[in-house]
Amino acid sequence: MSVSVSQRLFIFFPTLFCFCLPFGASVLPVIVILWLVVSFFNSDLRNIREGIKNKGFKWSVLFFIITCLSAVLSTDTAEAMMAIEIKFSFIIMPYLLFCFSWPVHVLRRLVISFVSGCFFACILLLARATYFAFNGHPEYFFYSSFSDFIHASYFAMYLVLAITFVLVLYPKWFNMQKNILYSSYFFVLVFIITVFLCSSKLGIISLFICLPLILLYKFADKINFRSVSFSLLVLVASLFTMSKIFPTPFNRMRTMLSVSNGQIDRASSESTTVRLLIWEQSVGIIKNNLWMGVGVGDANNKLYQAYQKNGLTGAYEHKLNAHNQYLQTGVGIGLIGLIILFMLTFWQLIKAIKRRNFIAVIFALLIVLNFFVESMLQTAAGVLFFTFFYCFFNIVNQRQLEVDAV
């Protein structure tokens, strides 16, 4: 059976999207638009009707509609329009993924493309950092100076999901292709090193939460006192070695642990300290605008006013958002938007647990963790990653992905 050009392009653009995702958002909107245009030549009314019935589709589109209504009520038109533009993925991705028939082999290809994109992004960043280090700038090996494509926390989150894909799916897909399988383990090593170089506190915490879960999932039937003792010994040795090789991320972790609620400098701009101060102001704004919020276009301006009024000079000077997506949504859209966001995230986590979809559990866990410390949906890199994989894990389960080799 021949495949038309439009059908080939409809598969090509999401594959390219997944590969480019770790490289940042500059080219991604163009790819999504081209994917959307091609979709009109491949649409089927019956599939669209079935897709619209999906609960995941309904919650996502509802969140976009509430955002649009909140934007209309905002006084800052420019910020309101930007909020709508960024959140447009909440309606485009559900349409593209829920309203079309996706063969499992194509979905596997998207996973491989995403993992490959993460690997090449790591290699480019490592090469870039090495170049700068040889020219007297070793700081390019750490944190925002290292993660040049997207925010270090987001990139670390991408890599933890890529590690999960490789360790869970690749042994089943490439069990007869040992060269590819062994290469994938090298990918994992590069990903782990890169997470440390990103020096994101949440990225490292996510890695140490998810990696043991992955190993537990894979080797649950082999767990005994001896294996646990050996694993703990390897973990301690690895941490000690990593702390000597990469001291910067461990110093950042110590800074986080040293924060005391009673000794917070309100002029500070240090990330952990300032989050505690910002969250306090965010909760206050939500209490005063509980049901509808202050409007997505005015949310940041209200936060800035609160910072200035209460002496948070560091947060005010750097024009920081809520650094918590739940609080950011509560400030902008109110309780209604917050409930929808909880359904999009915690519902996804509960659903994945019930279906024993381990990879989807890891994804949902990563999203919840990052939503608690970052306003992920205020950036294209965060929105595109969330909406794509939210829809992806709603149209395919792990068992389907595991069946047969690639």
TIBASE-562473 format. One record per residue (C-alpha): residue number from 1; residue in one letter; x negated, y negated, z negated. Coordinates in steps of 0.2 Angstrom, whole numbers, plus 5000, padded with zeros to 4 digits. Example, Ala and Ser with C-alpha at 12.3 -4.5 7.8 and 13.67 -1.06 7.14 Angstrom:
REM residues 2
@i = 1 aa = A east = 4938 north = 5022 up = 4961
@i = 2 aa = S east = 4932 north = 5005 up = 4964
END
This chain:
REM residues 406
@i = 1 aa = M east = 5000 north = 5000 up = 5000
@i = 2 aa = S east = 4992 north = 4983 up = 5006
@i = 3 aa = V east = 4990 north = 4969 up = 4994
@i = 4 aa = S east = 4994 north = 4951 up = 5000
@i = 5 aa = V east = 4983 north = 4937 up = 4998
@i = 6 aa = S east = 4995 north = 4929 up = 4985
@i = 7 aa = Q east = 4995 north = 4944 up = 4975
@i = 8 aa = R east = 4976 north = 4945 up = 4975
@i = 9 aa = L east = 4974 north = 4927 up = 4970
@i = 10 aa = F east = 4987 north = 4930 up = 4956
@i = 11 aa = I east = 4975 north = 4943 up = 4949
@i = 12 aa = F east = 4960 north = 4933 up = 4953
@i = 13 aa = F east = 4964 north = 4917 up = 4943
@i = 14 aa = P east = 4968 north = 4924 up = 4926
@i = 15 aa = T east = 4952 north = 4935 up = 4928
@i = 16 aa = L east = 4942 north = 4919 up = 4932
@i = 17 aa = F east = 4951 north = 4910 up = 4917
@i = 18 aa = C east = 4946 north = 4923 up = 4905
@i = 19 aa = F east = 4928 north = 4923 up = 4911
@i = 20 aa = C east = 4927 north = 4904 up = 4910
@i = 21 aa = L east = 4936 north = 4902 up = 4893
@i = 22 aa = P east = 4920 north = 4903 up = 4883
@i = 23 aa = F east = 4912 north = 4889 up = 4894
@i = 24 aa = G east = 4925 north = 4876 up = 4888
@i = 25 aa = A east = 4940 north = 4867 up = 4894
@i = 26 aa = S east = 4934 north = 4856 up = 4908
@i = 27 aa = V east = 4938 north = 4868 up = 4923
@i = 28 aa = L east = 4951 north = 4878 up = 4914
@i = 29 aa = P east = 4966 north = 4867 up = 4917
@i = 30 aa = V east = 4962 north = 4868 up = 4936
@i = 31 aa = I east = 4962 north = 4887 up = 4936
@i = 32 aa = V east = 4978 north = 4887 up = 4926
@i = 33 aa = I east = 4986 north = 4875 up = 4939
@i = 34 aa = L east = 4980 north = 4886 up = 4953
@i = 35 aa = W east = 4986 north = 4901 up = 4944
@i = 36 aa = L east = 5003 north = 4893 up = 4942
@i = 37 aa = V east = 5005 north = 4888 up = 4960
@i = 38 aa = V east = 5001 north = 4905 up = 4966
@i = 39 aa = S east = 5013 north = 4913 up = 4954
@i = 40 aa = F east = 5028 north = 4905 up = 4963
@i = 41 aa = F east = 5024 north = 4916 up = 4978
@i = 42 aa = N east = 5024 north = 4932 up = 4967
@i = 43 aa = S east = 5039 north = 4928 up = 4956
@i = 44 aa = D east = 5053 north = 4940 up = 4954
@i = 45 aa = L east = 5070 north = 4934 up = 4947
@i = 46 aa = R east = 5072 north = 4951 up = 4937
@i = 47 aa = N east = 5055 north = 4950 up = 4929
@i = 48 aa = I east = 5058 north = 4931 up = 4924
@i = 49 aa = R east = 5075 north = 4936 up = 4916
@i = 50 aa = E east = 5066 north = 4950 up = 4906
@i = 51 aa = G east = 5052 north = 4938 up = 4901
@i = 52 aa = I east = 5063 north = 4925 up = 4895
@i = 53 aa = K east = 5072 north = 4938 up = 4883
@i = 54 aa = N east = 5055 north = 4941 up = 4874
@i = 55 aa = K east = 5055 north = 4934 up = 4857
@i = 56 aa = G east = 5037 north = 4929 up = 4859
@i = 57 aa = F east = 5042 north = 4919 up = 4874
@i = 58 aa = K east = 5056 north = 4911 up = 4864
@i = 59 aa = W east = 5046 north = 4906 up = 4849
@i = 60 aa = S east = 5032 north = 4898 up = 4860
@i = 61 aa = V east = 5044 north = 4888 up = 4871
@i = 62 aa = L east = 5053 north = 4882 up = 4856
@i = 63 aa = F east = 5037 north = 4876 up = 4848
@i = 64 aa = F east = 5034 north = 4866 up = 4864
@i = 65 aa = I east = 5052 north = 4859 up = 4864
@i = 66 aa = I east = 5050 north = 4853 up = 4846
@i = 67 aa = T east = 5033 north = 4845 up = 4850
@i = 68 aa = C east = 5041 north = 4835 up = 4865
@i = 69 aa = L east = 5056 north = 4829 up = 4854
@i = 70 aa = S east = 5044 north = 4824 up = 4840
@i = 71 aa = A east = 5033 north = 4815 up = 4854
@i = 72 aa = V east = 5049 north = 4805 up = 4859
@i = 73 aa = L east = 5051 north = 4799 up = 4841
@i = 74 aa = S east = 5033 north = 4794 up = 4840
@i = 75 aa = T east = 5027 north = 4775 up = 4841
@i = 76 aa = D east = 5010 north = 4779 up = 4848
@i = 77 aa = T east = 5015 north = 4783 up = 4866
@i = 78 aa = A east = 4997 north = 4788 up = 4871
@i = 79 aa = E east = 4994 north = 4800 up = 4857
@i = 80 aa = A east = 5012 north = 4807 up = 4860
@i = 81 aa = M east = 5008 north = 4810 up = 4878
@i = 82 aa = M east = 4992 north = 4818 up = 4874
@i = 83 aa = A east = 5000 north = 4830 up = 4862
@i = 84 aa = I east = 5013 north = 4836 up = 4875
@i = 85 aa = E east = 4999 north = 4838 up = 4888
@i = 86 aa = I east = 4988 north = 4849 up = 4876
@i = 87 aa = K east = 5003 north = 4859 up = 4871
@i = 88 aa = F east = 5009 north = 4862 up = 4889
@i = 89 aa = S east = 5001 north = 4879 up = 4888
@i = 90 aa = F east = 5015 north = 4885 up = 4876
@i = 91 aa = I east = 5026 north = 4885 up = 4890
@i = 92 aa = I east = 5015 north = 4889 up = 4905
@i = 93 aa = M east = 5006 north = 4905 up = 4897
@i = 94 aa = P east = 5022 north = 4913 up = 4892
@i = 95 aa = Y east = 5029 north = 4910 up = 4909
@i = 96 aa = L east = 5013 north = 4917 up = 4918
@i = 97 aa = L east = 5011 north = 4932 up = 4906
@i = 98 aa = F east = 5029 north = 4937 up = 4900
@i = 99 aa = C east = 5038 north = 4934 up = 4917
@i = 100 aa = F east = 5028 north = 4945 up = 4928
@i = 101 aa = S east = 5023 north = 4963 up = 4929
@i = 102 aa = W east = 5005 north = 4966 up = 4924
@i = 103 aa = P east = 4997 north = 4983 up = 4928
@i = 104 aa = V east = 4987 north = 4990 up = 4913
@i = 105 aa = H east = 4971 north = 4991 up = 4924
@i = 106 aa = V east = 4972 north = 4972 up = 4928
@i = 107 aa = L east = 4974 north = 4968 up = 4909
@i = 108 aa = R east = 4959 north = 4979 up = 4906
@i = 109 aa = R east = 4950 north = 4968 up = 4919
@i = 110 aa = L east = 4954 north = 4953 up = 4909
@i = 111 aa = V east = 4947 north = 4959 up = 4894
@i = 112 aa = I east = 4930 north = 4964 up = 4903
@i = 113 aa = S east = 4930 north = 4947 up = 4911
@i = 114 aa = F east = 4932 north = 4938 up = 4894
@i = 115 aa = V east = 4918 north = 4949 up = 4886
@i = 116 aa = S east = 4907 north = 4945 up = 4901
@i = 117 aa = G east = 4910 north = 4927 up = 4900
@i = 118 aa = C east = 4906 north = 4927 up = 4881
@i = 119 aa = F east = 4889 north = 4936 up = 4885
@i = 120 aa = F east = 4884 north = 4924 up = 4899
@i = 121 aa = A east = 4889 north = 4909 up = 4888
@i = 122 aa = C east = 4878 north = 4916 up = 4874
@i = 123 aa = I east = 4863 north = 4919 up = 4886
@i = 124 aa = L east = 4864 north = 4901 up = 4893
@i = 125 aa = L east = 4865 north = 4893 up = 4876
@i = 126 aa = L east = 4850 north = 4904 up = 4870
@i = 127 aa = A east = 4840 north = 4898 up = 4885
@i = 128 aa = R east = 4845 north = 4880 up = 4882
@i = 129 aa = A east = 4840 north = 4881 up = 4864
@i = 130 aa = T east = 4824 north = 4889 up = 4868
@i = 131 aa = Y east = 4820 north = 4875 up = 4881
@i = 132 aa = F east = 4823 north = 4862 up = 4868
@i = 133 aa = A east = 4814 north = 4871 up = 4855
@i = 134 aa = F east = 4798 north = 4872 up = 4866
@i = 135 aa = N east = 4800 north = 4853 up = 4868
@i = 136 aa = G east = 4800 north = 4849 up = 4849
@i = 137 aa = H east = 4819 north = 4851 up = 4845
@i = 138 aa = P east = 4822 north = 4867 up = 4835
@i = 139 aa = E east = 4838 north = 4860 up = 4829
@i = 140 aa = Y east = 4846 north = 4865 up = 4846
@i = 141 aa = F east = 4846 north = 4882 up = 4839
@i = 142 aa = F east = 4860 north = 4878 up = 4826
@i = 143 aa = Y east = 4878 north = 4873 up = 4824
@i = 144 aa = S east = 4885 north = 4859 up = 4836
@i = 145 aa = S east = 4868 north = 4856 up = 4844
@i = 146 aa = F east = 4868 north = 4874 up = 4849
@i = 147 aa = S east = 4886 north = 4877 up = 4854
@i = 148 aa = D east = 4886 north = 4865 up = 4868
@i = 149 aa = F east = 4902 north = 4871 up = 4877
@i = 150 aa = I east = 4915 north = 4871 up = 4864
@i = 151 aa = H east = 4916 north = 4868 up = 4845
@i = 152 aa = A east = 4905 north = 4880 up = 4835
@i = 153 aa = S east = 4919 north = 4887 up = 4825
@i = 154 aa = Y east = 4930 north = 4891 up = 4840
@i = 155 aa = F east = 4915 north = 4899 up = 4850
@i = 156 aa = A east = 4911 north = 4910 up = 4834
@i = 157 aa = M east = 4930 north = 4915 up = 4834
@i = 158 aa = Y east = 4929 north = 4920 up = 4853
@i = 159 aa = L east = 4914 north = 4930 up = 4849
@i = 160 aa = V east = 4921 north = 4940 up = 4835
@i = 161 aa = L east = 4936 north = 4945 up = 4846
@i = 162 aa = A east = 4924 north = 4950 up = 4860
@i = 163 aa = I east = 4915 north = 4961 up = 4847
@i = 164 aa = T east = 4931 north = 4969 up = 4843
@i = 165 aa = F east = 4935 north = 4972 up = 4861
@i = 166 aa = V east = 4918 north = 4980 up = 4864
@i = 167 aa = L east = 4917 north = 4991 up = 4849
@i = 168 aa = V east = 4935 north = 4997 up = 4850
@i = 169 aa = L east = 4939 north = 4999 up = 4869
@i = 170 aa = Y east = 4922 north = 5001 up = 4878
@i = 171 aa = P east = 4918 north = 5018 up = 4870
@i = 172 aa = K east = 4934 north = 5024 up = 4877
@i = 173 aa = W east = 4933 north = 5016 up = 4894
@i = 174 aa = F east = 4915 north = 5019 up = 4898
@i = 175 aa = N east = 4912 north = 5036 up = 4888
@i = 176 aa = M east = 4905 north = 5043 up = 4905
@i = 177 aa = Q east = 4895 north = 5028 up = 4910
@i = 178 aa = K east = 4882 north = 5028 up = 4897
@i = 179 aa = N east = 4872 north = 5014 up = 4905
@i = 180 aa = I east = 4887 north = 5002 up = 4903
@i = 181 aa = L east = 4891 north = 5008 up = 4886
@i = 182 aa = Y east = 4873 north = 5005 up = 4879
@i = 183 aa = S east = 4873 north = 4988 up = 4888
@i = 184 aa = S east = 4889 north = 4984 up = 4878
@i = 185 aa = Y east = 4880 north = 4987 up = 4862
@i = 186 aa = F east = 4867 north = 4975 up = 4867
@i = 187 aa = F east = 4881 north = 4963 up = 4870
@i = 188 aa = V east = 4887 north = 4965 up = 4852
@i = 189 aa = L east = 4870 north = 4962 up = 4845
@i = 190 aa = V east = 4869 north = 4945 up = 4856
@i = 191 aa = F east = 4886 north = 4940 up = 4850
@i = 192 aa = I east = 4882 north = 4943 up = 4831
@i = 193 aa = I east = 4865 north = 4933 up = 4833
@i = 194 aa = T east = 4875 north = 4919 up = 4842
@i = 195 aa = V east = 4888 north = 4919 up = 4828
@i = 196 aa = F east = 4874 north = 4915 up = 4815
@i = 197 aa = L east = 4866 north = 4902 up = 4827
@i = 198 aa = C east = 4883 north = 4893 up = 4828
@i = 199 aa = S east = 4881 north = 4891 up = 4809
@i = 200 aa = S east = 4900 north = 4890 up = 4807
@i = 201 aa = K east = 4904 north = 4894 up = 4789
@i = 202 aa = L east = 4921 north = 4901 up = 4795
@i = 203 aa = G east = 4913 north = 4910 up = 4810
@i = 204 aa = I east = 4901 north = 4919 up = 4798
@i = 205 aa = I east = 4915 north = 4923 up = 4785
@i = 206 aa = S east = 4926 north = 4930 up = 4800
@i = 207 aa = L east = 4912 north = 4941 up = 4806
@i = 208 aa = F east = 4910 north = 4948 up = 4788
@i = 209 aa = I east = 4928 north = 4951 up = 4786
@i = 210 aa = C east = 4932 north = 4958 up = 4804
@i = 211 aa = L east = 4916 north = 4969 up = 4806
@i = 212 aa = P east = 4918 north = 4980 up = 4791
@i = 213 aa = L east = 4937 north = 4982 up = 4796
@i = 214 aa = I east = 4931 north = 4987 up = 4814
@i = 215 aa = L east = 4919 north = 5000 up = 4807
@i = 216 aa = L east = 4932 north = 5006 up = 4794
@i = 217 aa = Y east = 4944 north = 5008 up = 4809
@i = 218 aa = K east = 4932 north = 5018 up = 4819
@i = 219 aa = F east = 4924 north = 5029 up = 4806
@i = 220 aa = A east = 4938 north = 5031 up = 4793
@i = 221 aa = D east = 4937 north = 5050 up = 4794
@i = 222 aa = K east = 4918 north = 5049 up = 4790
@i = 223 aa = I east = 4919 north = 5039 up = 4775
@i = 224 aa = N east = 4911 north = 5046 up = 4759
@i = 225 aa = F east = 4900 north = 5040 up = 4745
@i = 226 aa = R east = 4884 north = 5043 up = 4754
@i = 227 aa = S east = 4890 north = 5033 up = 4770
@i = 228 aa = V east = 4897 north = 5019 up = 4759
@i = 229 aa = S east = 4880 north = 5017 up = 4749
@i = 230 aa = F east = 4870 north = 5017 up = 4765
@i = 231 aa = S east = 4881 north = 5004 up = 4773
@i = 232 aa = L east = 4880 north = 4993 up = 4758
@i = 233 aa = L east = 4861 north = 4995 up = 4758
@i = 234 aa = V east = 4860 north = 4990 up = 4777
@i = 235 aa = L east = 4872 north = 4975 up = 4774
@i = 236 aa = V east = 4861 north = 4968 up = 4760
@i = 237 aa = A east = 4845 north = 4971 up = 4770
@i = 238 aa = S east = 4853 north = 4963 up = 4785
@i = 239 aa = L east = 4859 north = 4948 up = 4775
@i = 240 aa = F east = 4842 north = 4946 up = 4767
@i = 241 aa = T east = 4834 north = 4947 up = 4784
@i = 242 aa = M east = 4846 north = 4935 up = 4792
@i = 243 aa = S east = 4844 north = 4922 up = 4778
@i = 244 aa = K east = 4825 north = 4922 up = 4782
@i = 245 aa = I east = 4827 north = 4921 up = 4801
@i = 246 aa = F east = 4842 north = 4909 up = 4801
@i = 247 aa = P east = 4841 north = 4899 up = 4785
@i = 248 aa = T east = 4853 north = 4885 up = 4791
@i = 249 aa = P east = 4869 north = 4895 up = 4791
@i = 250 aa = F east = 4866 north = 4902 up = 4774
@i = 251 aa = N east = 4861 north = 4884 up = 4767
@i = 252 aa = R east = 4878 north = 4878 up = 4774
@i = 253 aa = M east = 4887 north = 4893 up = 4765
@i = 254 aa = R east = 4878 north = 4888 up = 4749
@i = 255 aa = T east = 4884 north = 4870 up = 4751
@i = 256 aa = M east = 4902 north = 4877 up = 4753
@i = 257 aa = L east = 4901 north = 4887 up = 4737
@i = 258 aa = S east = 4893 north = 4872 up = 4727
@i = 259 aa = V east = 4909 north = 4861 up = 4730
@i = 260 aa = S east = 4918 north = 4857 up = 4714
@i = 261 aa = N east = 4935 north = 4849 up = 4713
@i = 262 aa = G east = 4930 north = 4838 up = 4699
@i = 263 aa = Q east = 4915 north = 4831 up = 4707
@i = 264 aa = I east = 4921 north = 4827 up = 4725
@i = 265 aa = D east = 4913 north = 4812 up = 4733
@i = 266 aa = R east = 4927 north = 4802 up = 4741
@i = 267 aa = A east = 4915 north = 4794 up = 4753
@i = 268 aa = S east = 4908 north = 4811 up = 4759
@i = 269 aa = S east = 4909 north = 4817 up = 4777
@i = 270 aa = E east = 4902 north = 4834 up = 4773
@i = 271 aa = S east = 4914 north = 4847 up = 4781
@i = 272 aa = T east = 4919 north = 4857 up = 4766
@i = 273 aa = T east = 4921 north = 4843 up = 4754
@i = 274 aa = V east = 4931 north = 4832 up = 4766
@i = 275 aa = R east = 4943 north = 4846 up = 4770
@i = 276 aa = L east = 4948 north = 4846 up = 4751
@i = 277 aa = L east = 4951 north = 4828 up = 4751
@i = 278 aa = I east = 4960 north = 4828 up = 4768
@i = 279 aa = W east = 4972 north = 4842 up = 4763
@i = 280 aa = E east = 4977 north = 4832 up = 4748
@i = 281 aa = Q east = 4982 north = 4817 up = 4758
@i = 282 aa = S east = 4991 north = 4828 up = 4771
@i = 283 aa = V east = 5002 north = 4837 up = 4758
@i = 284 aa = G east = 5007 north = 4820 up = 4752
@i = 285 aa = I east = 5012 north = 4814 up = 4769
@i = 286 aa = I east = 5022 north = 4830 up = 4772
@i = 287 aa = K east = 5031 north = 4828 up = 4755
@i = 288 aa = N east = 5037 north = 4811 up = 4760
@i = 289 aa = N east = 5042 north = 4816 up = 4778
@i = 290 aa = L east = 5047 north = 4834 up = 4775
@i = 291 aa = W east = 5060 north = 4838 up = 4788
@i = 292 aa = M east = 5055 north = 4829 up = 4804
@i = 293 aa = G east = 5037 north = 4824 up = 4800
@i = 294 aa = V east = 5030 north = 4807 up = 4806
@i = 295 aa = G east = 5029 north = 4812 up = 4824
@i = 296 aa = V east = 5015 north = 4821 up = 4833
@i = 297 aa = G east = 5009 north = 4804 up = 4841
@i = 298 aa = D east = 5008 north = 4796 up = 4824
@i = 299 aa = A east = 5001 north = 4810 up = 4814
@i = 300 aa = N east = 4983 north = 4805 up = 4815
@i = 301 aa = N east = 4986 north = 4787 up = 4812
@i = 302 aa = K east = 4996 north = 4791 up = 4796
@i = 303 aa = L east = 4981 north = 4802 up = 4790
@i = 304 aa = Y east = 4969 north = 4787 up = 4794
@i = 305 aa = Q east = 4980 north = 4775 up = 4784
@i = 306 aa = A east = 4980 north = 4787 up = 4769
@i = 307 aa = Y east = 4961 north = 4789 up = 4770
@i = 308 aa = Q east = 4959 north = 4771 up = 4770
@i = 309 aa = K east = 4971 north = 4768 up = 4756
@i = 310 aa = N east = 4964 north = 4781 up = 4745
@i = 311 aa = G east = 4945 north = 4778 up = 4748
@i = 312 aa = L east = 4941 north = 4792 up = 4759
@i = 313 aa = T east = 4928 north = 4782 up = 4769
@i = 314 aa = G east = 4919 north = 4797 up = 4776
@i = 315 aa = A east = 4935 north = 4804 up = 4783
@i = 316 aa = Y east = 4941 north = 4787 up = 4789
@i = 317 aa = E east = 4925 north = 4782 up = 4798
@i = 318 aa = H east = 4925 north = 4799 up = 4807
@i = 319 aa = K east = 4943 north = 4798 up = 4811
@i = 320 aa = L east = 4946 north = 4816 up = 4806
@i = 321 aa = N east = 4962 north = 4826 up = 4808
@i = 322 aa = A east = 4970 north = 4837 up = 4795
@i = 323 aa = H east = 4957 north = 4851 up = 4798
@i = 324 aa = N east = 4971 north = 4863 up = 4795
@i = 325 aa = Q east = 4984 north = 4867 up = 4809
@i = 326 aa = Y east = 4998 north = 4871 up = 4797
@i = 327 aa = L east = 4996 north = 4854 up = 4788
@i = 328 aa = Q east = 4993 north = 4845 up = 4805
@i = 329 aa = T east = 5009 north = 4852 up = 4811
@i = 330 aa = G east = 5018 north = 4848 up = 4795
@i = 331 aa = V east = 5012 north = 4830 up = 4796
@i = 332 aa = G east = 5017 north = 4828 up = 4814
@i = 333 aa = I east = 5033 north = 4839 up = 4816
@i = 334 aa = G east = 5039 north = 4843 up = 4798
@i = 335 aa = L east = 5046 north = 4858 up = 4791
@i = 336 aa = I east = 5055 north = 4864 up = 4807
@i = 337 aa = G east = 5038 north = 4864 up = 4817
@i = 338 aa = L east = 5029 north = 4872 up = 4802
@i = 339 aa = I east = 5042 north = 4887 up = 4801
@i = 340 aa = I east = 5040 north = 4890 up = 4820
@i = 341 aa = L east = 5021 north = 4890 up = 4818
@i = 342 aa = F east = 5022 north = 4902 up = 4804
@i = 343 aa = M east = 5033 north = 4913 up = 4815
@i = 344 aa = L east = 5020 north = 4912 up = 4829
@i = 345 aa = T east = 5005 north = 4917 up = 4818
@i = 346 aa = F east = 5011 north = 4927 up = 4803
@i = 347 aa = W east = 5024 north = 4936 up = 4813
@i = 348 aa = Q east = 5011 north = 4941 up = 4826
@i = 349 aa = L east = 5000 north = 4948 up = 4812
@i = 350 aa = I east = 5015 north = 4957 up = 4804
@i = 351 aa = K east = 5020 north = 4964 up = 4821
@i = 352 aa = A east = 5003 north = 4970 up = 4825
@i = 353 aa = I east = 5001 north = 4979 up = 4808
@i = 354 aa = K east = 5018 north = 4987 up = 4811
@i = 355 aa = R east = 5013 north = 4993 up = 4828
@i = 356 aa = R east = 4996 north = 4999 up = 4822
@i = 357 aa = N east = 4988 north = 4988 up = 4836
@i = 358 aa = F east = 4971 north = 4985 up = 4827
@i = 359 aa = I east = 4964 north = 4973 up = 4840
@i = 360 aa = A east = 4980 north = 4962 up = 4839
@i = 361 aa = V east = 4978 north = 4963 up = 4820
@i = 362 aa = I east = 4960 north = 4956 up = 4822
@i = 363 aa = F east = 4966 north = 4942 up = 4834
@i = 364 aa = A east = 4980 north = 4937 up = 4822
@i = 365 aa = L east = 4969 north = 4937 up = 4807
@i = 366 aa = L east = 4956 north = 4926 up = 4816
@i = 367 aa = I east = 4970 north = 4914 up = 4821
@i = 368 aa = V east = 4977 north = 4913 up = 4803
@i = 369 aa = L east = 4959 north = 4910 up = 4796
@i = 370 aa = N east = 4955 north = 4897 up = 4809
@i = 371 aa = F east = 4972 north = 4888 up = 4807
@i = 372 aa = F east = 4968 north = 4886 up = 4788
@i = 373 aa = V east = 4952 north = 4876 up = 4791
@i = 374 aa = E east = 4954 north = 4869 up = 4809
@i = 375 aa = S east = 4967 north = 4859 up = 4818
@i = 376 aa = M east = 4965 north = 4871 up = 4833
@i = 377 aa = L east = 4980 north = 4866 up = 4843
@i = 378 aa = Q east = 4974 north = 4848 up = 4844
@i = 379 aa = T east = 4961 north = 4854 up = 4857
@i = 380 aa = A east = 4962 north = 4862 up = 4874
@i = 381 aa = A east = 4949 north = 4875 up = 4869
@i = 382 aa = G east = 4960 north = 4880 up = 4854
@i = 383 aa = V east = 4977 north = 4880 up = 4863
@i = 384 aa = L east = 4972 north = 4889 up = 4878
@i = 385 aa = F east = 4963 north = 4903 up = 4868
@i = 386 aa = F east = 4978 north = 4905 up = 4856
@i = 387 aa = T east = 4992 north = 4904 up = 4869
@i = 388 aa = F east = 4984 north = 4916 up = 4881
@i = 389 aa = F east = 4979 north = 4930 up = 4869
@i = 390 aa = Y east = 4996 north = 4927 up = 4859
@i = 391 aa = C east = 5005 north = 4932 up = 4875
@i = 392 aa = F east = 4992 north = 4945 up = 4880
@i = 393 aa = F east = 4995 north = 4955 up = 4864
@i = 394 aa = N east = 5014 north = 4953 up = 4866
@i = 395 aa = I east = 5014 north = 4962 up = 4883
@i = 396 aa = V east = 5002 north = 4976 up = 4880
@i = 397 aa = N east = 4997 north = 4987 up = 4865
@i = 398 aa = Q east = 4981 north = 4995 up = 4861
@i = 399 aa = R east = 4986 north = 5012 up = 4865
@i = 400 aa = Q east = 4991 north = 5007 up = 4883
@i = 401 aa = L east = 4973 north = 4999 up = 4885
@i = 402 aa = E east = 4964 north = 5014 up = 4878
@i = 403 aa = V east = 4973 north = 5026 up = 4890
@i = 404 aa = D east = 4961 north = 5032 up = 4905
@i = 405 aa = A east = 4945 north = 5025 up = 4910
@i = 406 aa = V east = 4942 north = 5008 up = 4919
END
